[in-house]
Amino acid sequence: MTLSAQDALVYLMVVSASSDTEMTDLEFERIDALVARTPVFAGYDRAGLAKTVNDCVDMANGPQGLEGVLDLAIAALPARLQDTGYALCVEVTAVDLRLEQEELRLLEMIRDRMHIDRLITAAIETAARARFRKP
């Protein structure tokens, strides 16, 4: 099975959202909003988003598990989109304004597998905190 780069980004967002056991409605809404407004998804068929999400969940719950999903998704991403993928994952996990230990661990796994520079990931994480900060 091969994924498009856009589907790979969706897979990464889904596993990030569900890393703390389940994907909330708020997290799914954030994924949908990101697909709708982020330039990397230009031309993406949003009508197929629910199927892509379900395919990802089925794969994660199957014999390949989370490791298989991460391997497949990261292999489908060109190097120039890996920081974008990480930023989308951070955006989805931060939407509920709290990061559980499982979410932090998954972000670390993604960061390490993509070999993204630690300064870049710190900047992405800081930007997300700034965007979601309340008065």
QUISUL-V747645 format. One record per helix or strand of 3 or more residues. SS is the DSSP state (alpha for helix, beta for strand). FROM is the first residue (numbers start at 0). LEN is the number of residues. If there is no record, write none. Layout:
<<SS FROM LEN> <SS FROM LEN>>
This chain:
<<alpha 4 13> <alpha 24 13> <alpha 38 3> <alpha 45 16> <alpha 64 12> <alpha 78 16> <alpha 100 14> <alpha 117 15>>
